[in-house]
């Protein structure tokens, strides 16, 4: 039996070493390094889950091209069951500019992620303890069927987690309605501050939690970067502080957080302990500028021990 089925986007990431500033138009900026890496929030999540020892299936779509074959090979090497359709479209690519203050800017070609839909897989492929959805706002052809797919998973007794990702097509009322109708179905909702602000129309994090729980969220994990993660339940909110690190590559750290949370909560059923574990995993990931940005369970435990955390 699988622990996690991950559903969503998959692409190539081209990531810069941290910049102090973006170059002006018609000017060139030299960086210390650049990284060609597997990407897509969902595929990052699947890789992180597999590295943590979770039996993982990934459902997505790539092109029948060099990048598509490269991503499939990486998935297989990491012992992920790759239920991935190959087509004659191009595999997606994201250029990620990272900055010394920990912020990021993205330029993306969606490629096959934009046409990925229920026609590309059998919903019976969704199986295991958890359905984890990521890249929701980057898979336009899939989002209209997400309500039914989540209902299917819930009918099989699965837990469901969802990371919405920023919506590059704009947080229109129609697209917000698509998202808010599935919020009551979720066991865990993992937006960051800017995503939650777009959904709730407030900059106050506690009010964000209040509004999201009123919309039906059972548990909100509001990711706040270097500040930490604010856990939100119906009548409860608590900030779990992050760990101070030298940030080298924040791209994908939120996906590692998501994977580590699932790893811990499946074992402990303790949300607070699981967020501490996930904060440590995200910190370890962001401190590395390499393809090997997915920590093992033992690496996370060792990191927590160094910080005098014992969970």
C-alpha positions in Angstrom: 0.0 0.0 0.0 1.2 3.5 -0.9 1.7 6.1 1.8 1.2 9.0 -0.5 -0.1 9.6 -4.0 1.1 13.0 -5.2 -0.9 14.7 -8.0 0.1 17.8 -9.9 2.8 19.7 -11.8 6.2 18.5 -12.9 8.9 20.4 -14.8 12.5 21.4 -15.0 13.8 24.2 -12.8 16.8 26.4 -13.7 17.8 28.1 -10.4 20.2 31.0 -9.8 22.6 31.2 -6.9 21.4 34.0 -4.6 21.5 37.4 -6.2 21.7 40.8 -4.4 19.5 42.3 -7.1 18.0 41.5 -10.5 20.0 42.9 -13.4 18.7 46.0 -15.2 17.3 45.6 -18.8 20.1 45.0 -21.4 22.6 44.4 -18.6 24.2 41.1 -17.4 24.6 39.8 -13.9 27.2 37.2 -13.0 26.2 34.6 -10.4 28.3 32.1 -8.5 26.4 29.1 -9.8 23.3 27.9 -11.5 21.4 24.7 -11.0 19.4 22.5 -13.4 17.0 20.6 -11.2 13.8 18.6 -11.2 10.9 20.9 -10.4 7.2 21.5 -10.1 5.8 21.8 -6.6 4.1 18.4 -6.9 7.2 16.5 -8.2 9.4 18.2 -5.6 6.9 17.0 -3.0 7.1 13.5 -4.4 10.9 13.4 -4.3 10.9 14.7 -0.8 8.4 12.1 0.3 10.4 9.3 -1.2 13.7 10.6 0.4 11.9 10.4 3.8 11.0 6.8 3.2 7.4 7.2 2.3 6.1 4.8 -0.4 5.2 7.3 -3.1 3.3 7.4 -6.3 3.3 10.4 -8.6 0.7 11.3 -11.2 1.5 13.9 -13.8 2.3 14.7 -17.4 5.6 15.4 -19.4 6.6 15.8 -23.0 8.3 13.1 -25.0 11.5 15.2 -25.0 14.9 15.3 -23.2 13.6 17.0 -20.1 10.6 14.7 -19.9 12.8 11.6 -20.1 15.2 13.2 -17.6 12.4 13.7 -15.0 11.0 10.2 -15.5 14.5 8.8 -14.9 14.9 10.8 -11.7 11.6 9.6 -10.4 12.5 5.9 -11.1 15.9 6.3 -9.5 14.2 7.6 -6.3 11.8 4.6 -6.3 8.7 6.6 -7.1 5.9 4.9 -9.0 5.7 7.3 -12.0 2.2 7.2 -13.3 3.1 9.9 -15.9 1.8 10.3 -19.4 4.2 11.3 -22.2 2.9 13.4 -25.1 4.3 15.3 -28.0 3.9 18.6 -26.1 6.9 20.2 -24.4 7.8 19.6 -20.8 7.4 22.7 -18.6 10.4 24.9 -17.6 10.7 27.4 -14.7 13.5 29.9 -14.3 13.9 30.8 -10.7 15.9 33.8 -9.6 16.7 33.6 -5.9 17.9 36.5 -3.8 20.1 36.9 -0.7 17.1 38.0 1.4 15.4 34.7 0.8 12.9 35.9 -1.8 12.4 34.5 -5.3 11.1 35.5 -8.7 9.8 33.0 -11.3 9.4 32.9 -15.0 7.6 29.8 -16.2 6.6 28.0 -19.3 3.8 25.6 -18.1 4.1 23.1 -21.0 2.4 19.8 -20.3 1.2 21.0 -16.9 -1.2 23.4 -18.5 -3.0 20.6 -20.4 -2.7 17.9 -17.7 -6.2 16.6 -17.0 -8.3 13.6 -15.9 -8.0 12.3 -19.5 -4.3 11.6 -18.8 -4.8 9.1 -15.9 -7.2 6.7 -14.4 -8.6 8.0 -11.1 -8.2 4.5 -9.7 -4.5 5.3 -9.6 -5.2 7.5 -6.6 -4.5 5.2 -3.7 -2.8 5.0 -0.3 -3.1 6.9 3.0 -2.9 10.4 1.6 -3.6 12.2 -1.6 -1.2 15.2 -1.7 -2.1 17.9 -4.3 0.4 20.6 -5.2 0.7 23.0 -8.1 -3.1 23.4 -8.0 -3.0 26.9 -9.6 -0.5 25.8 -12.3 -2.6 22.9 -13.7 -5.5 24.7 -15.3 -7.1 21.7 -17.1 -7.1 19.6 -13.9 -8.5 22.1 -11.4 -12.1 21.9 -12.6 -12.1 18.2 -11.8 -10.3 18.5 -8.4 -13.5 18.5 -6.4 -14.5 15.1 -7.8 -10.9 13.7 -7.5 -10.7 14.6 -3.8 -14.2 13.2 -3.2 -13.0 10.0 -4.8 -9.9 9.9 -2.5 -12.0 10.6 0.6 -14.4 7.8 -0.4 -11.4 5.5 -0.2 -10.7 6.7 3.3 -7.7 8.8 2.3 -6.5 12.0 4.0 -6.0 15.0 1.6 -3.5 17.8 1.7 -3.3 20.7 -0.8 -0.7 23.4 -1.5 -2.4 25.9 -3.8 0.7 27.8 -5.1 0.6 31.3 -6.4 -1.9 31.8 -9.2 -0.1 33.4 -12.2 -3.5 33.7 -14.0 -4.8 36.0 -11.4 -6.9 35.4 -8.3 -10.2 36.1 -10.0 -13.5 35.4 -8.3 -14.2 32.5 -10.6 -10.8 30.9 -9.8 -11.2 31.6 -6.1 -14.6 29.9 -6.2 -12.9 26.7 -7.6 -10.6 26.7 -4.7 -13.0 27.6 -1.9 -15.4 24.8 -2.8 -12.7 22.2 -2.1 -11.4 23.7 1.2 -14.0 21.8 3.3 -12.8 18.5 1.8 -9.2 19.0 2.9 -7.5 17.6 6.0 -4.6 20.0 5.6 -4.3 23.3 3.6 -0.8 24.7 3.2 -0.8 28.2 1.7 1.9 30.8 2.2 1.2 34.3 3.4 0.7 35.9 -0.1 -1.5 33.0 -1.2 -3.6 33.3 2.0 -3.8 37.1 1.6 -5.2 36.6 -2.0 -7.8 34.2 -0.8 -8.9 36.0 2.4 -8.4 39.7 1.4 -6.5 40.5 4.6 -2.8 40.9 5.6 -3.4 39.8 9.2 -2.3 36.2 9.7 -4.7 35.5 12.5 -7.6 36.9 10.5 -6.5 34.7 7.6 -6.8 31.7 9.8 -10.2 32.8 11.0 -11.5 33.3 7.5 -10.0 30.1 6.1 -11.6 28.0 8.9 -14.9 29.7 8.3 -14.6 28.7 4.7 -14.4 25.1 6.0 -10.7 24.4 6.4 -10.1 21.7 9.1 -6.4 22.6 9.6 -4.5 25.4 8.0 -0.7 25.4 8.0 0.2 29.0 7.1 3.8 29.1 5.9 5.6 32.3 6.8 9.1 31.7 5.7 11.7 32.8 8.3 9.0 33.5 10.8 7.7 29.9 10.9 4.4 28.3 10.4 1.1 29.3 12.0 -1.1 26.4 12.7 -4.8 27.2 12.5 -7.8 25.1 13.6 -11.4 26.3 14.2 -10.7 27.7 17.7 -7.0 27.5 18.0 -3.9 29.1 16.4 -0.3 28.7 17.3 2.9 29.9 15.7 5.7 27.3 15.4 8.9 29.3 14.9 11.3 28.5 12.1 15.0 27.7 12.5 17.7 30.3 11.6 19.8 29.3 8.6 22.0 30.7 5.9 19.5 30.6 3.0 21.1 29.4 -0.3 18.1 28.0 -2.2 14.6 28.5 -0.9 13.0 27.1 -4.1 11.2 23.9 -3.2 11.6 24.3 0.6 7.9 24.6 1.0 7.4 21.3 -0.8 10.0 19.6 1.5 8.0 21.1 4.5 4.8 19.6 3.1 6.5 16.1 2.7 8.0 16.2 6.1 4.7 17.2 7.7 3.0 14.2 6.1 5.8 11.9 7.2 5.5 12.9 10.8 1.7 13.3 11.1 1.2 9.8 9.6 3.4 8.5 12.4 2.4 10.6 15.3 -1.0 12.2 14.5 0.4 15.2 16.4 0.2 18.4 14.4 2.5 20.6 16.5 5.3 18.0 16.5 4.8 17.4 12.8 5.2 21.2 12.1 8.4 21.3 14.1 9.7 18.4 12.1 8.6 20.0 8.8 10.2 23.4 9.8 13.5 21.6 10.3 13.2 19.8 6.9 12.4 23.1 5.1 15.4 24.8 6.8 17.7 22.0 5.8 16.5 22.2 2.2 16.8 26.0 1.9 20.4 25.8 3.3 21.6 23.7 0.3 22.3 24.8 -3.2 22.3 21.4 -4.9 20.1 18.8 -6.4 20.4 16.9 -3.1 18.0 19.3 -1.3 15.7 16.6 0.0 16.7 15.6 3.6 16.4 12.2 5.0 14.5 11.4 8.2 17.8 10.9 10.1 19.2 14.2 8.8 16.2 16.0 10.2 16.4 14.3 13.5 20.1 15.1 13.8 19.4 18.8 12.9 16.7 18.9 15.6 19.0 17.3 18.1 21.6 20.0 17.4 18.9 22.6 18.1 18.0 20.8 21.4 14.6 19.7 20.0 13.6 16.2 20.9 10.3 15.0 19.3 
